[in-house]
Amino acid sequence: MRIGLLNGGGDCPGLNAVTHGVVGTATRLGWEVLGFRDGYEGLLAPGDYKILKVEKTEGILKLGGTILGTSNRGHFAGKVGEGGVRRIPKELMEAAFQTLRRLDVSALICVGGDGSLTTALQFHEEGFPVVGVPKTIDNDLDATATSFGFDSAVQVVTEALDRLHTTAESHRRVMVLEVMGRHAGWIALYGGIAGGASSILIPEIPFAYEKVAEAILERERLGFHSALVVVAEGAAPAGGSLVVEDAGGGGEVRLGGVGDLVAKRLAELTGKETRCTRLGHLQRGGSPTCLDRVLGMRFGVEAVKLIEEKRFGRMVSYQQYHVGSVLIEDAVRKLKLVDPEGEIVEAAKSVGICFGD
Ligand code: F6P
């Protein structure tokens, strides 16, 4: 038996841990694993792949990025613009199926986020046996409590805030940190709390500049002369719109730049020296945390089990400390967003964190 494995979407700490889990488990079952390069692009004729042997994947668990390569643009983008679903053209699907049939691949594991799993669902609907594995630093996939990559990204945000803190205090400044997360505020929320931000601006809670400025001035009155403000790239003022860096070139729009706007406006309103740092791809780079290594490996093992049990069209899912599975369609139907009235936001507010609302 031969199975295929591909990574779709942006790279993410823990992807190699999934590969380690898949190859280790499949090899013990006597199966061969073909790793397709650069996501779904590797399925185009004649097929760009390497045979993954366990000797080559032992030890990759701790490596960041992906040894297979990935793509969040190109022929098979499942989501475009601000998250609209794109139907993959029939002839493209057929070309991919032909490659898979010719290589004698009987099932495919697609590791990806919202967009890549939307493509995986279309493969399944067209009759090819597919299993999905959730991958996202943004933590925005519904039907899984979390995914590998998120913890690593939050760790980077926390460390960045720890470092910004010293400059903020030394110079009595407001330091704004713009973080990733697309349309979800999870990275900003967890990173902001862990790193001691006094304001956290997220897409789920439209903010007013005046409220954030007032919170900074109130700190000043209490004797705290510096402030850390975390801004999610998808955050926007009430009545305002998303700050888009570019249209996405055939994929989803690229967000970015709101941090600079926030810093400028806060400087005007508070009279305090305010600087902005955009953390960017540092959040996706480097080695996965222990948690993401273990989670990625467990997800890979579960994906192979789903194929063994012929439970196709399902996505590995993490719920209540247990790795199980759900239908892919349940995972991609809607994004998992921060609940503005939920317990975490309430907890943050009760220790004085301002959300600008
Ligand atoms: O979805 C992961 C993510 O890192 C988002 O947080 C971010 O908006 C986007 O990907 C950036 O994509 P790219 O690497 O194409 O700029």
Residues whose N, C-alpha, C, O or C-beta is under 5 A from the ligand:
A	BS01	F6P	G10 D138 M180 G181 R182
